[in-house]
Amino acid sequence: MEEKPGGLALENVAVGALSAVSLCVAPGEVVCLSGPSGAGKSRLLRAVADIEAHTGVIRLAGEDQTSMPAHLWRRRVMMVPADSQWWFDSVGEHFPGVLPGDELAALGFGPDVDGWSVSRLSTGERQRLALLRALVLKPNVLLLDEPTSNLDAERVRTTERWLLERIRERRIAVLWVAHDPEQIRRVADRHVRLVGAGVEVVHERD
Amino acid sequence: MNVIDLAWWKLALTAILVLLLAATIYLGRLGMTRSLLIAAVRTAVQLSLIGLVLEALFASGSPVWVLLMAVVMLLVAGREVMARQNRRLRGPWAFGLGTGAMFISSFTVTVFLLAVVIGPQPWYEPQYAIPLLGMILGNAMTGIALCLDRLTETIWRQRAVIESRLMLGQPWREAVGDIRRDAMRSGMMPSINAMAAAGIVSLPGMMTGQILAGSPPGVAVKYQIMVMFAITVGSGFGSVMAVAWGSRRLFDDRERLRLDRLTLPR
């Protein structure tokens, strides 16, 4: 697992029960992360986003996490948590500028979703809009924590396809926490599992 | 200025009214008798004691005693701010933050009033200094306690939202922006309401007292306006400091939300 130029690199990252996670994600690559619940998948993502205190080295394109203000790091290394949060009344207020109509259509929303009240959204709708909310900010890295957990089978497939398209096109490095082996087979370029204190590679696509 | 002194036995007549109320509540099983009586006894004892202290203080007029009194008032107010927090900051911050904010805001405003606006000779004349400080400090205490409590409580409740906003790359100040505004409003609301209602809904206590003591209403009104402004400025700047320091303390240098710096609710 060599560090690719422009990619994300973790060296001996320790957070919670994990004590030595070393991992590289190249631009445009999807690395799926699995492991028993409580193994620390979400905490690892939080450490990479620098939301949670941790030790070890995390670099993006050779730049150390600590070398820039935390909010600028998170602008580039963006985490989308499993349960999305909404704090304003309407959907549109959560987005900078106008919502991109073609993206909304690709996710199965009409252009009027902008003015919808957040309380009207189903959990699945919130989850898809939270993905869009992160993507419009154009991050270099996406940390996805079970991004399709609240969607029905049909939506899972379209959302995966939509995500993969954006990931390839913008060469986003992705750490994707997933449970479903089928999904991992569909989206992962590499699959690593959390075991004990670190990670092991389960499968690598060549 | 001639004030009718109250004889102790006449004061006792008012106490009988309180007892009457207590008896009524007791017979009606309305359940406030105990707290009413305790509070009534406390007010009589505390005010009698402070009366003795003030008489001694006015008689001596020494700046050392005035300062000592001011410090005691500040420390008691600081303890009170801390006691009113449901979730406190851990360590010395719990006491230090509120007390520091009160000290800077109230003492500055009081000294300004004494030295520049009123100008008694000497400027620390206890007859002016202590009541003014008491009013400004008391209101700053309420404002700061409300605003800190609202700040920590809301941040605690909205931790998931705050962290989501941080994950989207918002600076910490932006991620808690509306919570800070909300806390600020809580802190300033009592003094703004008091200013808005003054003279129409309520005749403020200080003015009433001065008029009872024989001051011409024109003078009493000027003092009251001055005191209202001072109270608002004192609790306003106090709240600004409490919100700024309190919210800063809940984030570390990597802009992570640090709820481990709050104690559990009591």
Interface residues (C-beta under 8 A of the other chain):
Chain A: A49 D50 I51 E52 A53 T66 P69 A70 H71 L72 R74 R75 R76 M78 M79 V80 P81 D83 S84 Q85 W86 W87 R133 A134 L137 P139
Chain B: Q158 A160 V161 E163 S164 R165 L166 M167 L168 G169 Q170 P171 W172 D178 D252 R254 E255 R256 L257
